[in-house]
Structures are given as C-alpha cells and as structure tokens.
C-alpha cells in the first residue's frame, strides 16, 4: 500500500502533517502534502484525518 495525495483536493491545511505518527508528511512550497514513502507505514491516519479526502491508500 502507498498513500497518494490528490493535489487538486489538498488545501494545505496541515492536519495530516500534525497527525502523522511517524512524521512522514510535509507541505511543499505550494502547501501541498508530500508523503515520504520510505518513512510512511501505511497506517491510514492521514486518510482518516484529511478534511477534503485528498489522501488515499492504494496498492
């Protein structure tokens, strides 16, 4: 599994950054969430907390 960010839906609110238990998410210069695939554990926290459903887990 891998977490995917829909850049058209991400508002850059930072909720996923704050709630990620392994600090795998940052916001880029355009305030879009970027997920470090090497650090991400595919726990799904970001999917659950994203208010715009911009993050999904895909195989």
MOVEN-V546587 format. One record per run of one state. SS is the DSSP state (H for helix, E for strand, L for the rest). FROM is the first residue (numbers start at 0). TO is the last residue. If there is no record, write none. Layout:
BEGIN
ss:SS from:FROM to:TO
ss:SS from:FROM to:TO
END
This chain:
BEGIN
ss:L from:0 to:0
ss:E from:1 to:4
ss:L from:5 to:13
ss:H from:14 to:18
ss:L from:19 to:23
ss:E from:24 to:26
ss:L from:27 to:31
ss:E from:32 to:34
ss:L from:35 to:43
ss:H from:44 to:48
ss:L from:49 to:53
ss:E from:54 to:57
ss:L from:58 to:58
END
